[in-house]
Amino acid sequence: MQLVEIYVNDQEVAGEYIAQAFFEWNGQEWEMTVKGASKDEAESTAKAQAEAYLQAWTADKNAANDKYSVYPF
């Protein structure tokens, strides 16, 4: 599993910014969504969660996917 991209929406949605982290593994794209009060907060949260997810993923793929809500895109 590798992190491919982090994308943050330019516009607020219901008072929050949405950031998506995209991962790739064996040709399949996976996605995690996080929210923040600002674009910077959403981006930094996505980066931190993506890093924690990748560490957890090496130990137990299914548990990491469930804990960090990572799904096939």
C-alpha positions in Angstrom: 0.0 0.0 0.0 1.3 3.4 -0.9 0.0 6.9 -0.6 -0.6 8.4 -4.0 -2.2 11.8 -3.4 -4.0 14.0 -0.8 -6.7 16.3 -2.2 -8.5 19.0 -0.3 -11.7 20.5 -1.6 -11.5 24.3 -2.3 -15.0 25.0 -1.0 -16.5 24.3 2.4 -19.2 21.7 2.8 -21.5 22.3 5.7 -18.8 24.5 7.4 -16.0 22.0 6.9 -13.3 21.2 4.4 -13.0 17.7 3.1 -9.7 16.1 2.4 -9.2 12.7 0.7 -6.1 10.5 0.8 -5.8 8.2 -2.1 -3.7 5.0 -1.8 -2.8 2.3 -4.3 -2.2 -1.4 -3.7 -2.0 -4.1 -6.4 -3.5 -1.9 -9.0 -6.5 -1.0 -6.9 -7.1 2.5 -5.7 -8.3 3.1 -2.1 -9.6 6.2 -0.4 -9.9 7.8 3.0 -11.9 10.9 3.8 -11.3 13.3 6.7 -12.7 16.7 7.6 -11.3 19.9 9.1 -12.4 23.4 10.0 -9.9 24.9 7.5 -8.2 23.7 4.4 -4.9 23.5 6.3 -6.4 21.5 9.2 -8.1 19.1 6.7 -4.8 18.6 4.9 -2.7 18.1 8.0 -5.3 15.7 9.5 -5.3 13.7 6.2 -1.5 13.5 6.2 -1.3 12.4 9.8 -4.1 9.8 9.4 -2.6 8.5 6.2 0.8 8.0 7.9 -0.9 6.2 10.9 -3.0 4.1 8.5 0.1 2.9 6.5 1.8 1.9 9.7 -1.2 0.0 11.0 -1.8 -1.5 7.5 1.5 -3.3 7.7 0.5 -5.1 10.9 -3.2 -6.0 9.9 -4.7 -4.8 6.7 -8.3 -5.5 7.5 -8.2 -3.9 11.0 -6.4 -0.8 9.6 -9.0 -0.5 6.8 -11.8 -0.6 9.4 -10.2 1.7 11.9 -9.3 4.4 9.4 -12.4 3.9 7.1 -10.3 3.2 4.0 -12.3 1.7 1.1 -11.8 0.8 -2.5 -12.3 3.9 -4.7 
